[in-house]
Amino acid sequence: MGSLIYQWIDLLWLPLGFFAVAPKFRWLTLGFIAACLLMMRMQIELMVYTGYETGILPFMTSHIQTRGLLTYGVFMALFLILANFSNRTQKVVFLAASITIFIAAFLVSTVLMML
């Protein structure tokens, strides 16, 4: 039961993201969170499939799912804080910021999953 909760705990970001931002940015926020969740799961599956469940380099001993949850959790929290303060922003600028933060989250999580 504990591993099932640990596997799907990050889905709590979806309702939090839906209600934390302005109504005009809700669907972009849900897209950002869904993209982060899917990318994290694909990275974890790739690392587990290749046999490196604790990373390629032996610097960290924690499981890569823990590192992925923490990394993407920090970036999603940062995104929600920034989105909360950008109510008067245009949708195009918000979308560009979402893509930029998503790429940064992907790169940082890739490095941390390799360690």
URGI-V353148 format. One record per residue. RES is the residue in one small letter. NEAR is the number of other C-alpha atoms within 8 Angstrom. Layout:
res->RES near->NEAR
res->RES near->NEAR
This chain:
res->m near->4
res->g near->5
res->s near->6
res->l near->7
res->i near->8
res->y near->7
res->q near->7
res->w near->7
res->i near->7
res->d near->9
res->l near->7
res->l near->7
res->w near->9
res->l near->10
res->p near->7
res->l near->8
res->g near->13
res->f near->11
res->f near->8
res->a near->8
res->v near->12
res->a near->9
res->p near->5
res->k near->6
res->f near->10
res->r near->12
res->w near->8
res->l near->9
res->t near->12
res->l near->11
res->g near->8
res->f near->11
res->i near->12
res->a near->9
res->a near->9
res->c near->12
res->l near->11
res->l near->8
res->m near->9
res->m near->12
res->r near->8
res->m near->8
res->q near->9
res->i near->11
res->e near->8
res->l near->8
res->m near->12
res->v near->9
res->y near->7
res->t near->6
res->g near->6
res->y near->9
res->e near->8
res->t near->11
res->g near->14
res->i near->8
res->l near->7
res->p near->8
res->f near->5
res->m near->8
res->t near->7
res->s near->7
res->h near->9
res->i near->12
res->q near->7
res->t near->8
res->r near->12
res->g near->13
res->l near->10
res->l near->8
res->t near->11
res->y near->13
res->g near->9
res->v near->8
res->f near->10
res->m near->10
res->a near->8
res->l near->8
res->f near->10
res->l near->11
res->i near->8
res->l near->8
res->a near->10
res->n near->10
res->f near->6
res->s near->7
res->n near->7
res->r near->4
res->t near->7
res->q near->6
res->k near->8
res->v near->6
res->v near->8
res->f near->11
res->l near->9
res->a near->8
res->a near->8
res->s near->12
res->i near->9
res->t near->8
res->i near->10
res->f near->11
res->i near->8
res->a near->8
res->a near->12
res->f near->11
res->l near->8
res->v near->9
res->s near->12
res->t near->9
res->v near->8
res->l near->9
res->m near->12
res->m near->8
res->l near->10
